C-alpha cells in the first residue's frame, strides 16, 4: 500500500525531531521541571534510534530487491548522515542536560 520511500521520510522526520528536542530544551531552560528534561532527552534519543533503524530497513529493502545501483549511490551518504545525526543528537542532549543541571536555581533554593 505505502511505498518503502516512506521509510526515508519517516527517518528524516524522526531525525529532525531528535535534533529539535534538545534545542527546545536549551531555549526553554527556564522551566525547572527535571522530569520533563529527562523525558525529552529520552524521546530525542529514541527518535534518533528509530530514525537510524528506518535507514537500515531501507538499505535492507534495496538489497532484497537487488537495486545495487541505488544502494551504491546512497550508501556512503546515508552512513555519513546517520553518523552525523547520532553525534549531533548525543552532543545536543549532553549539552542540554548539562545546562539544565547547572542552570538557574529553583525558587526553593533561592529562599
BELWO-V947904 format. One record per pair of residues at least 6 apart in sequence whose ideal C-beta (glycine too) atoms are under 8 Angstrom apart, sorted by the first residue. I is the first residue (numbers start at 0). J is the second residue. Records with the same first field share a line. If there is no record, write none. Layout:
# BELWO-V947904
I=J / J
This chain:
# BELWO-V947904
3=57 / 60
6=53 / 54 / 56 / 57 / 60
7=53 / 54 / 57
9=49 / 50 / 53
10=50 / 51 / 53 / 54 / 57
11=50
13=46 / 47 / 49 / 50 / 53
14=46 / 47 / 50 / 84
16=42 / 43 / 46
17=43 / 44 / 46 / 47 / 50 / 84 / 88
18=43 / 84 / 87 / 88 / 91
20=39 / 40 / 42 / 43 / 46
21=39 / 40 / 43 / 88 / 91 / 92 / 94 / 95
22=91 / 95
23=39
24=36 / 39 / 40 / 95 / 96 / 98 / 99
25=91 / 94 / 95 / 98
28=95 / 98 / 99 / 102 / 103
29=103
31=102 / 103 / 105 / 106
33=99
36=95 / 96 / 99
40=92 / 95 / 96
43=88 / 91 / 92
44=88 / 89 / 92
47=84 / 85 / 88
50=84
51=81 / 84 / 85
54=77 / 81
58=70 / 73 / 74 / 77
61=67 / 69 / 70 / 73
62=70
